[in-house]
Amino acid sequence: MIDLHSHSTKSDGTLTPTALIEEAKARGLHALALTDHDSVDGLDEAQEAARHQGVVFIPGVEIEIAFEPGECHLLGLGLTGRTDELRDALASLAEGRKARNRSILELMLESGVEASYAEVEAFSGGGVVGRPHFASLLVSRKVVKNKEQAFSRYLGKGRPFFVPKLSLEFDLALRLIKESGGVAILAHPMSLYLSWGKLPDLIKEWKDAGLDGLEAWHPTAKARACERLESLGRSLGMLVTAGSDFHGGTRPDRKLGITAGGRVIDDRYMDGIPTASTS
């Protein structure tokens, strides 16, 4: 059992990089990729923990890409030679994230939801502040019943408190991933919100531009859609991956090593993915 998509407190997860590796070991995972949002800050810590735990480690990142109408993220897997240019680009995205958080708070205040940024930060447990923590605040204020409702009514794309993230252009992100030793994987393709009539052509176009693979299996997609994505990826000669998109306590329904339809992620999805040295 493996997992090629997970998050730590260096983005919006609830486990530190070390605790994440320990959880992977406890659940019997053979290998794990840490793919924090727009951050590689936790990779060295996670790699050291993986060495101690005997877990194969895949250093990664999940980068926000400029795209309409849906959301587009690229997973960079196997970042064994992270460049300064990659770090600088991610640092710029981090600054943009802080500005976005302030804008979200302003929208909440304007709507009559009283809160301070310190209160939002408290929900992050010392980690990076993101929309899940604003969702937790809305639940605590009884504006919504749960976090899912917070996103569907207020924080999701097109909702009243939504503020777009600063993002990278596809070609730039692709180059930064490859120059850092990694392979570029399209994360959860169904979040592009494209029909099956349009999705294959776009993926073919991106493959020609250098995209290496598809994350065919993701817990937000139905198993049938995942099967179609895997078939598409393999027919194009692309890498095919699977992940849980594990975040810890903020999304307790997601379990390490488990993806869409409760399917266990087996080792074959590691084919073609660079791993970190454990020496």
SULNORZI-V675859 format. One record per helix or strand. SS is the DSSP state (A for helix, B for strand). FROM is the first residue (numbers start at 0). LEN is the number of residues. If there is no record, write none. Layout:
SS,FROM,LEN + SS,FROM,LEN
This chain:
B,1,2 + B,5,1 + A,16,10 + B,30,4 + B,36,1 + A,42,11 + B,55,10 + B,71,6 + A,83,27 + A,116,7 + A,130,10 + A,146,9 + B,167,1 + A,169,10 + B,182,4 + A,188,4 + A,195,14 + B,212,5 + A,222,13 + B,238,4 + B,245,1 + A,248,3 + B,257,1 + A,259,3 + B,263,1 + A,266,4
